[in-house]
Amino acid sequence: MEARGLGLVHVAGACREACDRTTADLAGRSEMAASRPIVYYGLYSDALGISAVYTDLDEVVAATDDDGAGAPYSICSSFASYEEALKFVRVTTVARAAGAGATAGVIALAPPVIKGSGVKRAHLVEKLSDQRLAMIDRCIAGQCGIEHDEGSTCCLGGCGRRLHITTCAQMGSGYAALGNFKCVSCRLAEMVVSGSVAEPSEEIERVVKRTMVLELNQGKETTAAGFADYTRLEERYAMGMGRILDGADLHLPRHNAECFKNFLTWMAIDAGRARSIESVMRMAGTMMAKLGLPDVTKIGSVKAHAKDLLEGICMEHETATTATPAMLKWCIETGIDERFKGAFVSKREKVQFLCEGVGGCRIGEVCGGGESHGVLANNLAFLEDPSVADPMARSVVELKIEHSKTGFSRTLNLAAVTGTSEIRVADAFMDYCKEAGFKMVTTVQAGVRVTRPDFWVVRVSLLGLDETGLIKLLRVLEKEKMPEVQQQLATTKSEARRRHIATGSESQQKKYINVAAGDSTNRKLNDLAGRLTALGYVAQLVDGPLLMSTTGGLRQTPKIMPYSTSSASAPTKELLTNAWLAGFVDGLSQDDDLDLPPGQKPKWSTHSLRRLADTVARRYRSETGVTEDQIDIYFGWNEKILLKAMQVHYASLSIKERMMLAKITGML
């Protein structure tokens, strides 16, 4: 045997000649193929991630092999150059986005977009509505029907007027604990020049009332809830120490440094709240500043005492265990469908997991759209740019977070298909949109095809409504002949009653109901909001939530109210636990990415998924070329420090540059 041509042949002449002929034939074919011009196939498809320029006809056939009745529209044409094929895809994209029969070159101008958070604007309108101001006025005047006792808050002006902050003002218990209430009369007395006999105008009174309400609920309601928790701790401490002193009066911790140091010692050792020392110090300092008291937490001896307690007790915060790519893939492809049999619920859970595990969202940025920081349906977009060579940036899912717990907005871009685990992110989002019944609208921006939901709701505020007012509102809705209202009526009634009596943290933001839903072409929604406004209610047409809650029972159906964070937490922990157990074979974990010491039990939570996205982003930094600051901005870490950088960052990014951000977590 000898080496000849492309292989080994016998030394015999016939074998050598046969090998030479074969080699020459292959060389001739290769030369012909090299001289043959490359054919470029421009393929457009309504399906996500398909539109692009191809050079292999087999790939085109594979991408369009679905020829069933419900198959997405697609069209393909061949060209001699890449530029011509790309132009064909772009022109077809624009034509499809414009719709059948649209005149080429004629673009309908959209109304001006109001920048900022629509949710926050809706909250402000509801907070300062006439019906709410009137309800507070009646309470201050003693006409609310509830006796003023120790449960009501005295005016800081010393006039003796009182207000039921939790019931009549419909605010959380934290605001009541803070007691930052000064009535309109006392405020006007400070504003009017001494000796003036003229009565203040209605306009001035209206402005002063609004200022009063805004100061009553200054700051975040979660912070106010912290004030209530701190106040309860103070009272618990003072009552306990008072008994020890045979009933002698005892100063509250807020009144001097010595009391506060003893309070910290009691809290860390006797009350079992050592892990809360740092947060209580922050909360107490903020509360003292708001009440105009000397901030004893800033005194050196107090800070030194707190430090000694923390070091002596040696307690560390237990962080959530980081989930792994294999766990997320198992949840998306197996676990969620096994856990939730209903199509809508299972598809919603997949979107929630992907928002956190790939998008890096906080759970509060995913759920609660319309009442907290949650994603709104119209802030979801599917972006496709066939001219991009990198498949990770060619098709992207984009989420706009209007605001977060730290107050800043940001944009998240998720690869349509992740690079390592090959999780089909875009398909999961689109499946949910179809199941939710969202109308999808396609436009073209800078050559990028943009497809997003068009989902709006009529939102009616419950602030300022007493029990009688709520009953009247429900009767008005019962008489509405509009199908969109009747379809939601049963849900509207139960949600309205539940939310009307809600108390506690962030309850004020939840005092509303969505009574009807539709797309932007449904003019009946505007008419409904107008009719309700004319009757004296606060009704607004606003963006609907992305993740919607469901009715109870075996046959769960979607409601037009947002999916809450409290409802999402328990299933998430359960699914992550099952995903972790699914990785075991013969008692040993086969998940190489699971960083858990032997024998230690994991602590799963929704934050486990966010930590996964962050871990992946930092692990593949060398491959993606992403910087630490880009990762911090994307995840919303250190937002106050990076505020200026974030503003410049997002303001200067074009849509194509935003699509490139998908590489930050795209290697998952």
C-alpha positions as semicolon CSV with decimal commas, in nm:
position;residue;x (nm);y (nm);z (nm)
1;M;0,000;0,000;0,000
2;E;0,113;0,354;-0,068
3;A;-0,023;0,704;-0,009
4;R;-0,167;0,844;-0,329
5;G;-0,414;1,124;-0,392
6;L;-0,666;1,135;-0,110
7;G;-0,595;0,790;0,037
8;L;-0,402;0,464;0,034
9;V;-0,389;0,242;-0,279
10;H;-0,226;-0,082;-0,383
11;V;0,108;-0,055;-0,557
12;A;-0,043;-0,221;-0,867
13;G;-0,068;0,002;-1,176
14;A;-0,444;-0,043;-1,221
15;C;-0,511;0,079;-0,868
16;R;-0,283;0,377;-0,917
17;E;-0,460;0,473;-1,242
18;A;-0,805;0,444;-1,082
19;C;-0,694;0,664;-0,793
20;D;-0,552;0,926;-1,030
21;R;-0,878;0,937;-1,228
22;T;-1,082;0,982;-0,909
23;T;-0,852;1,257;-0,783
24;A;-0,868;1,440;-1,116
25;D;-1,249;1,413;-1,123
26;L;-1,281;1,559;-0,771
27;A;-1,041;1,839;-0,856
28;G;-1,245;1,923;-1,164
29;R;-1,567;1,936;-0,967
30;S;-1,408;2,159;-0,703
31;E;-1,281;2,393;-0,972
32;M;-1,627;2,413;-1,131
33;A;-1,787;2,482;-0,793
34;A;-1,532;2,753;-0,721
35;S;-1,594;2,920;-1,055
36;R;-1,972;2,897;-1,019
37;P;-2,115;3,227;-0,884
38;I;-2,257;3,224;-0,530
39;V;-2,635;3,246;-0,516
40;Y;-2,776;3,462;-0,234
41;Y;-3,125;3,379;-0,113
42;G;-3,320;3,664;0,045
43;L;-3,578;3,509;0,277
44;Y;-3,851;3,700;0,458
45;S;-4,079;3,530;0,712
46;D;-4,337;3,655;0,961
47;A;-4,190;3,400;1,204
48;L;-3,928;3,528;1,448
49;G;-3,558;3,479;1,373
50;I;-3,601;3,349;1,015
51;S;-3,564;3,657;0,794
52;A;-3,205;3,676;0,668
53;V;-2,978;3,624;0,366
54;Y;-2,877;3,261;0,302
55;T;-2,629;3,097;0,064
56;D;-2,740;2,738;0,120
57;L;-3,071;2,639;-0,039
58;D;-3,109;2,351;0,207
59;E;-3,111;2,602;0,495
60;V;-3,387;2,799;0,321
61;V;-3,595;2,483;0,277
62;A;-3,542;2,385;0,642
63;A;-3,646;2,733;0,761
64;T;-3,971;2,727;0,561
65;D;-4,068;2,359;0,582
66;D;-4,389;2,434;0,772
67;D;-4,653;2,452;0,496
68;G;-4,962;2,388;0,708
69;A;-5,275;2,602;0,713
70;G;-5,149;2,811;1,006
71;A;-4,793;2,847;0,881
72;P;-4,647;3,200;0,894
73;Y;-4,619;3,393;0,569
74;S;-4,277;3,364;0,398
75;I;-4,126;3,458;0,063
76;C;-3,783;3,393;-0,089
77;S;-3,596;3,512;-0,397
78;S;-3,244;3,449;-0,531
79;F;-2,989;3,718;-0,619
80;A;-2,636;3,750;-0,751
81;S;-2,516;3,972;-0,466
82;Y;-2,559;3,990;-0,091
83;E;-2,664;4,356;-0,110
84;E;-2,953;4,279;-0,349
85;A;-3,076;3,992;-0,133
86;L;-3,061;4,207;0,181
87;K;-3,248;4,489;0,006
88;F;-3,522;4,240;-0,090
89;V;-3,560;4,132;0,274
90;R;-3,575;4,493;0,395
91;V;-3,827;4,605;0,132
92;T;-4,049;4,304;0,203
93;T;-4,025;4,374;0,578
94;V;-4,140;4,734;0,529
95;A;-4,422;4,624;0,299
96;R;-4,547;4,362;0,545
97;A;-4,525;4,608;0,835
98;A;-4,721;4,869;0,640
99;G;-4,997;4,618;0,570
100;A;-5,170;4,503;0,258
101;G;-5,272;4,783;0,022
102;A;-5,058;5,047;0,194
103;T;-4,917;5,314;-0,033
104;A;-4,541;5,289;-0,069
105;G;-4,355;5,577;0,089
106;V;-4,654;5,702;0,292
107;I;-4,597;5,673;0,667
108;A;-4,872;5,740;0,920
109;L;-4,740;5,972;1,189
110;A;-4,791;5,846;1,543
111;P;-4,894;6,088;1,820
112;P;-4,605;6,235;2,020
113;V;-4,470;5,995;2,280
114;I;-4,471;6,125;2,638
115;K;-4,140;6,033;2,796
116;G;-4,118;5,891;3,146
117;S;-4,328;5,640;3,335
118;G;-4,697;5,616;3,249
119;V;-4,754;5,413;3,566
120;K;-4,615;5,689;3,789
121;R;-4,828;5,949;3,611
122;A;-5,137;5,734;3,667
123;H;-5,050;5,698;4,036
124;L;-5,011;6,075;4,076
125;V;-5,348;6,147;3,913
126;E;-5,515;5,898;4,147
127;K;-5,334;6,026;4,459
128;L;-5,449;6,385;4,401
129;S;-5,796;6,323;4,259
130;D;-6,089;6,538;4,374
131;Q;-6,276;6,235;4,511
132;R;-5,982;6,145;4,732
133;L;-5,924;6,501;4,855
134;A;-6,295;6,523;4,941
135;M;-6,279;6,201;5,144
136;I;-5,981;6,334;5,343
137;D;-6,163;6,666;5,398
138;R;-6,464;6,485;5,544
139;C;-6,242;6,293;5,785
140;I;-6,058;6,603;5,909
141;A;-6,395;6,775;5,960
142;G;-6,516;6,478;6,168
143;Q;-6,777;6,374;5,910
144;C;-6,632;6,035;5,810
145;G;-6,852;5,838;6,050
146;I;-6,553;5,694;6,241
147;E;-6,469;5,824;6,587
148;H;-6,131;5,992;6,626
149;D;-5,935;5,811;6,896
150;E;-5,579;5,692;6,955
151;G;-5,584;5,527;6,614
152;S;-5,607;5,860;6,432
153;T;-5,319;6,102;6,378
154;C;-5,304;6,452;6,528
155;C;-5,215;6,756;6,319
156;L;-4,853;6,862;6,371
157;G;-4,969;7,225;6,378
158;G;-5,125;7,171;6,721
159;C;-5,479;7,270;6,620
160;G;-5,634;6,946;6,746
161;R;-5,762;6,824;6,409
162;R;-5,713;6,454;6,338
163;L;-5,703;6,219;6,038
164;H;-5,751;5,844;5,995
165;I;-5,447;5,783;5,774
166;T;-5,499;5,411;5,713
167;T;-5,877;5,419;5,652
168;C;-5,990;5,760;5,528
169;A;-5,661;5,863;5,363
170;Q;-5,620;5,500;5,245
171;M;-5,245;5,490;5,310
172;G;-5,024;5,220;5,457
173;S;-4,961;5,175;5,828
174;G;-4,605;5,300;5,778
175;Y;-4,730;5,646;5,688
176;A;-4,954;5,639;5,994
177;A;-4,653;5,550;6,211
178;L;-4,462;5,843;6,066
179;G;-4,757;6,076;6,133
180;N;-4,640;6,351;5,896
181;F;-4,982;6,523;5,897
182;K;-5,040;6,898;5,902
183;C;-5,392;7,011;5,811
184;V;-5,486;7,265;5,545
185;S;-5,588;7,530;5,800
186;C;-5,250;7,523;5,977
187;R;-5,066;7,535;5,645
188;L;-5,271;7,835;5,527
189;A;-5,210;8,013;5,858
190;E;-4,836;7,989;5,795
191;M;-4,871;8,109;5,435
192;V;-5,102;8,410;5,484
193;V;-4,947;8,741;5,589
194;S;-5,030;8,830;5,950
195;G;-5,324;9,070;5,977
196;S;-5,474;8,973;5,642
197;V;-5,853;8,941;5,647
198;A;-5,909;8,802;5,296
199;E;-6,011;8,436;5,265
200;P;-5,777;8,210;5,061
201;S;-5,906;8,133;4,713
202;E;-6,025;7,788;4,608
203;E;-5,720;7,756;4,384
204;I;-5,483;7,814;4,677
205;E;-5,675;7,570;4,898
206;R;-5,662;7,307;4,625
207;V;-5,283;7,341;4,592
208;V;-5,238;7,326;4,971
209;K;-5,453;7,011;4,993
210;R;-5,238;6,845;4,729
211;T;-4,922;6,942;4,916
212;M;-5,070;6,797;5,236
213;V;-5,144;6,463;5,065
214;L;-4,803;6,448;4,898
215;E;-4,626;6,511;5,229
216;L;-4,845;6,253;5,402
217;N;-4,710;5,981;5,175
218;Q;-4,363;6,117;5,113
219;G;-4,113;5,848;5,023
220;K;-4,171;5,489;4,920
221;E;-4,444;5,290;5,086
222;T;-4,201;5,005;5,154
223;T;-3,987;5,255;5,346
224;A;-4,296;5,371;5,532
225;A;-4,368;5,008;5,619
226;G;-4,018;4,998;5,765
227;F;-4,111;5,297;5,983
228;A;-4,408;5,099;6,116
229;D;-4,187;4,798;6,189
230;Y;-3,934;5,020;6,369
231;T;-4,210;5,186;6,573
232;R;-4,342;4,845;6,682
233;L;-3,991;4,742;6,788
234;E;-3,953;5,065;6,988
235;E;-4,285;5,009;7,165
236;R;-4,204;4,644;7,235
237;Y;-3,868;4,745;7,385
238;A;-4,010;5,032;7,591
239;M;-4,296;4,824;7,730
240;G;-4,061;4,542;7,829
241;M;-3,804;4,770;7,990
242;G;-4,083;4,967;8,158
243;R;-4,203;4,656;8,337
244;I;-3,848;4,588;8,453
245;L;-3,838;4,940;8,598
246;D;-4,160;4,874;8,792
247;G;-4,372;5,078;8,552
248;A;-4,145;5,384;8,546
249;D;-4,162;5,599;8,234
250;L;-3,888;5,521;7,983
251;H;-3,764;5,732;7,694
252;L;-3,806;5,583;7,348
253;P;-3,481;5,488;7,171
254;R;-3,521;5,781;6,931
255;H;-3,488;6,034;7,213
256;N;-3,122;5,993;7,314
257;A;-2,807;5,794;7,242
258;E;-2,808;5,594;7,567
259;C;-3,160;5,465;7,505
260;F;-3,076;5,378;7,146
261;K;-2,763;5,179;7,243
262;N;-2,962;4,978;7,498
263;F;-3,231;4,927;7,235
264;L;-2,970;4,781;6,995
265;T;-2,839;4,546;7,266
266;W;-3,193;4,427;7,344
267;M;-3,275;4,384;6,975
268;A;-2,960;4,183;6,897
269;I;-2,962;3,953;7,200
270;D;-3,309;3,939;7,357
271;A;-3,533;3,998;7,054
272;G;-3,333;3,778;6,815
273;R;-3,312;4,048;6,549
274;A;-2,932;4,072;6,514
275;R;-2,945;4,052;6,135
276;S;-3,172;4,358;6,134
277;I;-2,931;4,593;6,313
278;E;-2,799;4,757;5,995
279;S;-3,144;4,805;5,839
280;V;-3,291;4,935;6,167
281;M;-3,006;5,187;6,197
282;R;-3,084;5,315;5,847
283;M;-3,458;5,322;5,907
284;A;-3,430;5,493;6,245
285;G;-3,200;5,762;6,104
286;T;-3,437;5,835;5,816
287;M;-3,738;5,850;6,048
288;M;-3,565;6,086;6,293
289;A;-3,470;6,319;6,008
290;K;-3,830;6,326;5,879
291;L;-3,965;6,400;6,227
292;G;-3,711;6,677;6,285
293;L;-3,543;6,494;6,575
294;P;-3,166;6,480;6,636
295;D;-3,033;6,175;6,450
296;V;-2,876;5,968;6,728
297;T;-2,764;5,702;6,477
298;K;-2,497;5,946;6,357
299;I;-2,337;5,972;6,703
300;G;-1,999;5,799;6,720
301;S;-2,071;5,595;7,033
302;V;-2,392;5,456;6,877
303;K;-2,217;5,356;6,554
304;A;-1,932;5,195;6,749
305;H;-2,179;5,000;6,965
306;A;-2,365;4,871;6,658
307;K;-2,035;4,764;6,499
308;D;-1,928;4,577;6,815
309;L;-2,261;4,395;6,829
310;L;-2,237;4,284;6,467
311;E;-1,878;4,164;6,507
312;G;-1,944;3,996;6,840
313;I;-2,252;3,805;6,731
314;C;-2,079;3,727;6,400
315;M;-2,393;3,676;6,193
316;E;-2,371;3,683;5,816
317;H;-2,654;3,739;5,572
318;E;-2,748;3,418;5,393
319;T;-2,755;3,486;5,021
320;A;-2,968;3,299;4,772
321;T;-2,801;3,006;4,595
322;T;-2,722;3,080;4,232
323;A;-2,924;2,874;3,985
324;T;-2,749;2,711;3,688
325;P;-2,808;2,711;3,310
326;A;-2,904;2,342;3,326
327;M;-3,165;2,417;3,593
328;L;-3,318;2,701;3,391
329;K;-3,327;2,485;3,077
330;W;-3,497;2,203;3,268
331;C;-3,758;2,443;3,407
332;I;-3,837;2,592;3,064
333;E;-3,844;2,265;2,870
334;T;-3,979;2,021;3,129
335;G;-4,050;2,138;3,482
336;I;-4,297;2,421;3,424
337;D;-4,517;2,215;3,189
338;E;-4,523;1,931;3,444
339;R;-4,611;2,166;3,730
340;F;-4,877;2,375;3,552
341;K;-5,124;2,194;3,327
342;G;-5,302;2,509;3,207
343;A;-5,152;2,651;2,887
344;F;-5,175;3,016;2,992
345;V;-5,021;2,967;3,337
346;S;-4,733;2,751;3,210
347;K;-4,646;2,998;2,935
348;R;-4,664;3,290;3,179
349;E;-4,429;3,113;3,421
350;K;-4,178;3,054;3,141
351;V;-4,174;3,425;3,059
352;Q;-4,125;3,511;3,427
353;F;-3,832;3,267;3,457
354;L;-3,669;3,400;3,138
355;C;-3,709;3,763;3,245
356;E;-3,517;3,681;3,562
357;G;-3,281;3,406;3,445
358;V;-3,176;3,561;3,112
359;G;-3,290;3,922;3,147
360;G;-3,160;3,959;3,502
361;C;-3,478;4,132;3,627
362;R;-3,572;4,161;3,990
363;I;-3,901;3,980;4,058
364;G;-4,063;4,318;4,130
365;E;-3,959;4,437;3,784
366;V;-4,133;4,143;3,617
367;C;-4,460;4,118;3,811
368;G;-4,704;4,387;3,919
369;G;-4,718;4,584;3,595
370;G;-4,933;4,893;3,652
371;E;-4,906;4,905;4,029
372;S;-4,536;4,867;4,098
373;H;-4,226;4,830;3,879
374;G;-4,353;4,540;3,666
375;V;-4,316;4,520;3,288
376;L;-4,603;4,652;3,079
377;A;-4,716;4,461;2,771
378;N;-4,646;4,748;2,531
379;N;-4,288;4,771;2,663
380;L;-4,207;4,428;2,521
381;A;-4,062;4,420;2,168
382;F;-3,928;4,156;1,930
383;L;-3,643;4,309;1,727
384;E;-3,499;4,159;1,407
385;D;-3,221;4,294;1,186
386;P;-3,134;4,059;0,894
387;S;-2,818;4,258;0,812
388;V;-2,645;4,159;1,139
389;A;-2,391;3,880;1,102
390;D;-2,393;3,776;1,469
391;P;-2,699;3,551;1,517
392;M;-2,715;3,648;1,886
393;A;-2,780;4,013;1,793
394;R;-2,984;3,944;1,479
395;S;-3,301;3,851;1,667
396;V;-3,359;3,998;2,014
397;V;-3,633;4,029;2,276
398;E;-3,632;4,376;2,436
399;L;-3,793;4,480;2,765
400;K;-3,823;4,840;2,883
401;I;-3,824;4,870;3,263
402;E;-3,990;5,208;3,326
403;H;-3,865;5,233;3,683
404;S;-3,717;5,008;3,951
405;K;-3,699;5,008;4,329
406;T;-3,402;5,247;4,303
407;G;-3,597;5,479;4,075
408;F;-3,418;5,440;3,742
409;S;-3,535;5,303;3,407
410;R;-3,333;5,070;3,188
411;T;-3,361;4,851;2,879
412;L;-3,297;4,476;2,879
413;N;-3,214;4,283;2,563
414;L;-3,236;3,904;2,555
415;A;-3,098;3,685;2,276
416;A;-3,376;3,506;2,086
417;V;-3,183;3,180;2,139
418;T;-2,917;3,159;2,410
419;G;-2,568;3,067;2,294
420;T;-2,477;2,771;2,517
421;S;-2,799;2,619;2,652
422;E;-2,992;2,701;2,332
423;I;-3,301;2,812;2,523
424;R;-3,555;2,953;2,275
425;V;-3,635;3,278;2,451
426;A;-3,822;3,458;2,171
427;D;-4,048;3,159;2,103
428;A;-4,147;3,142;2,471
429;F;-4,236;3,512;2,479
430;M;-4,433;3,495;2,153
431;D;-4,621;3,182;2,268
432;Y;-4,730;3,370;2,581
433;C;-4,841;3,676;2,381
434;K;-5,058;3,454;2,161
435;E;-5,206;3,272;2,461
436;A;-5,279;3,606;2,632
437;G;-5,463;3,724;2,321
438;F;-5,246;4,031;2,262
439;K;-5,279;4,197;1,924
440;M;-4,928;4,222;1,774
441;V;-4,823;4,530;1,575
442;T;-4,521;4,537;1,343
443;T;-4,327;4,847;1,239
444;V;-3,983;4,914;1,093
445;Q;-3,730;5,139;1,265
446;A;-3,384;5,204;1,115
447;G;-3,416;4,885;0,910
448;V;-3,509;4,679;1,217
449;R;-3,840;4,494;1,226
450;V;-4,013;4,577;1,556
451;T;-4,306;4,363;1,670
452;R;-4,477;4,448;1,997
453;P;-4,810;4,390;2,176
454;D;-5,085;4,652;2,152
455;F;-5,268;4,608;2,483
456;W;-5,453;4,881;2,676
457;V;-5,681;4,879;2,980
458;V;-5,932;5,121;3,133
459;R;-5,811;5,175;3,488
460;V;-6,048;5,308;3,757
461;S;-5,913;5,438;4,089
462;L;-6,060;5,321;4,421
463;L;-5,888;5,597;4,620
464;G;-6,144;5,832;4,771
465;L;-6,428;5,580;4,752
466;D;-6,594;5,467;5,074
467;E;-6,804;5,151;5,090
468;T;-7,109;5,330;4,948
469;G;-6,904;5,479;4,666
470;L;-6,764;5,136;4,577
471;I;-7,114;4,986;4,558
472;K;-7,226;5,269;4,328
473;L;-6,925;5,213;4,099
474;L;-7,000;4,842;4,069
475;R;-7,365;4,919;3,986
476;V;-7,251;5,156;3,712
477;L;-7,032;4,882;3,565
478;E;-7,318;4,629;3,588
479;K;-7,532;4,856;3,370
480;E;-7,257;4,900;3,109
481;K;-7,355;4,726;2,786
482;M;-6,999;4,724;2,650
483;P;-6,893;4,357;2,594
484;E;-6,539;4,423;2,715
485;V;-6,678;4,537;3,054
486;Q;-6,926;4,250;3,090
487;Q;-6,655;3,997;3,004
488;Q;-6,452;4,107;3,307
489;L;-6,740;4,198;3,540
490;A;-6,720;3,899;3,778
491;T;-6,345;3,948;3,817
492;T;-6,390;4,324;3,853
493;K;-6,631;4,282;4,145
494;S;-6,409;4,043;4,342
495;E;-6,091;4,242;4,272
496;A;-6,258;4,572;4,364
497;R;-6,378;4,443;4,701
498;R;-6,044;4,282;4,781
499;R;-5,835;4,583;4,683
500;H;-6,065;4,837;4,846
501;I;-5,998;4,697;5,193
502;A;-5,629;4,621;5,132
503;T;-5,385;4,752;5,393
504;G;-5,013;4,725;5,449
505;S;-4,711;4,793;5,232
506;E;-4,785;4,933;4,884
507;S;-5,162;4,895;4,937
508;Q;-5,218;5,251;4,812
509;Q;-5,077;5,163;4,469
510;K;-5,310;4,865;4,446
511;K;-5,632;5,058;4,500
512;Y;-5,755;5,044;4,142
513;I;-5,921;4,801;3,903
514;N;-5,885;4,739;3,530
515;V;-6,243;4,714;3,401
516;A;-6,193;4,658;3,026
517;A;-5,914;4,584;2,779
518;G;-5,841;4,603;2,407
519;D;-5,602;4,741;2,146
520;S;-5,536;5,102;2,047
521;T;-5,789;5,090;1,762
522;N;-6,076;5,015;2,001
523;R;-6,234;5,361;2,044
524;K;-6,491;5,218;2,284
525;L;-6,222;5,213;2,554
526;N;-6,176;5,591;2,527
527;D;-6,554;5,638;2,537
528;L;-6,580;5,422;2,849
529;A;-6,308;5,619;3,028
530;G;-6,489;5,941;2,931
531;R;-6,826;5,821;3,063
532;L;-6,677;5,712;3,396
533;T;-6,488;6,041;3,430
534;A;-6,809;6,236;3,364
535;L;-6,970;6,046;3,654
536;G;-6,694;6,167;3,887
537;Y;-6,466;5,863;3,886
538;V;-6,094;5,871;3,807
539;A;-6,070;5,659;3,491
540;Q;-5,768;5,646;3,262
541;L;-5,670;5,453;2,948
542;V;-5,325;5,309;3,026
543;D;-5,085;5,036;2,913
544;G;-5,188;4,691;3,032
545;P;-4,962;4,453;3,229
546;L;-4,744;4,198;3,051
547;L;-4,789;3,918;3,305
548;M;-5,154;3,881;3,401
549;S;-5,307;3,701;3,698
550;T;-5,562;3,423;3,666
551;T;-5,890;3,320;3,824
552;G;-5,888;3,039;4,078
553;G;-6,014;2,684;4,039
554;L;-5,921;2,403;3,805
555;R;-5,990;2,602;3,488
556;Q;-5,782;2,910;3,541
557;T;-5,849;3,190;3,295
558;P;-5,648;3,511;3,257
559;K;-5,762;3,833;3,421
560;I;-5,658;4,179;3,305
561;M;-5,503;4,251;3,646
562;P;-5,127;4,207;3,701
563;Y;-4,961;3,891;3,831
564;S;-4,832;3,972;4,181
565;T;-4,484;3,908;4,319
566;S;-4,628;3,725;4,620
567;S;-4,805;3,477;4,389
568;A;-4,485;3,415;4,189
569;S;-4,243;3,351;4,477
570;A;-4,366;3,012;4,605
571;P;-4,389;2,834;4,263
572;T;-4,045;2,969;4,170
573;K;-3,886;2,818;4,481
574;E;-4,066;2,488;4,422
575;L;-3,957;2,467;4,057
576;L;-3,594;2,550;4,136
577;T;-3,591;2,281;4,404
578;N;-3,727;2,027;4,154
579;A;-3,473;2,139;3,892
580;W;-3,191;2,090;4,144
581;L;-3,315;1,741;4,234
582;A;-3,353;1,650;3,865
583;G;-2,977;1,693;3,826
584;F;-2,897;1,408;4,068
585;V;-2,796;1,059;3,954
586;D;-2,733;0,793;4,220
587;G;-2,737;1,061;4,489
588;L;-2,475;1,281;4,320
589;S;-2,538;1,607;4,137
590;Q;-2,433;1,599;3,771
591;D;-2,458;1,978;3,737
592;D;-2,103;2,109;3,697
593;D;-2,218;2,471;3,737
594;L;-2,374;2,419;4,080
595;D;-2,142;2,584;4,334
596;L;-2,261;2,431;4,661
597;P;-2,040;2,286;4,940
598;P;-2,105;1,915;5,011
599;G;-2,380;1,864;5,264
600;Q;-2,507;2,222;5,248
601;K;-2,870;2,271;5,153
602;P;-2,937;2,531;4,884
603;K;-3,148;2,839;4,946
604;W;-3,364;2,891;4,639
605;S;-3,557;3,211;4,571
606;T;-3,648;3,433;4,277
607;H;-3,312;3,606;4,330
608;S;-3,139;3,276;4,239
609;L;-3,236;3,337;3,876
610;R;-3,110;3,696;3,874
611;R;-2,779;3,576;4,020
612;L;-2,762;3,318;3,739
613;A;-2,787;3,586;3,470
614;D;-2,522;3,798;3,644
615;T;-2,288;3,498;3,682
616;V;-2,316;3,411;3,312
617;A;-2,254;3,773;3,211
618;R;-1,930;3,787;3,410
619;R;-1,815;3,436;3,317
620;Y;-1,818;3,506;2,943
621;R;-1,678;3,861;2,957
622;S;-1,365;3,769;2,761
623;E;-1,571;3,615;2,478
624;T;-1,832;3,892;2,459
625;G;-1,604;4,189;2,529
626;V;-1,847;4,328;2,787
627;T;-1,713;4,558;3,062
628;E;-1,793;4,550;3,434
629;D;-1,975;4,885;3,409
630;Q;-2,192;4,757;3,122
631;I;-2,293;4,459;3,335
632;D;-2,367;4,681;3,636
633;I;-2,580;4,914;3,423
634;Y;-2,765;4,623;3,260
635;F;-2,854;4,462;3,594
636;G;-2,921;4,786;3,777
637;W;-2,637;4,737;4,027
638;N;-2,491;5,053;4,186
639;E;-2,752;5,265;4,010
640;K;-2,699;5,577;4,216
641;I;-2,325;5,572;4,149
642;L;-2,374;5,504;3,779
643;L;-2,671;5,742;3,735
644;K;-2,491;5,983;3,502
645;A;-2,334;5,700;3,307
646;M;-2,674;5,532;3,270
647;Q;-2,840;5,847;3,140
648;V;-2,569;5,900;2,879
649;H;-2,561;5,529;2,803
650;Y;-2,928;5,483;2,719
651;A;-2,986;5,825;2,563
652;S;-2,711;5,770;2,307
653;L;-2,792;5,410;2,210
654;S;-2,966;5,347;1,879
655;I;-3,198;5,052;1,836
656;K;-2,923;4,852;1,664
657;E;-2,677;4,929;1,943
658;R;-2,934;4,817;2,200
659;M;-2,968;4,487;2,016
660;M;-2,596;4,429;2,062
661;L;-2,652;4,430;2,440
662;A;-2,807;4,083;2,406
663;K;-2,453;3,944;2,421
664;I;-2,429;4,042;2,791
665;T;-2,635;3,741;2,900
666;G;-2,670;3,572;2,560
667;M;-2,406;3,306;2,625
668;L;-2,628;3,137;2,886
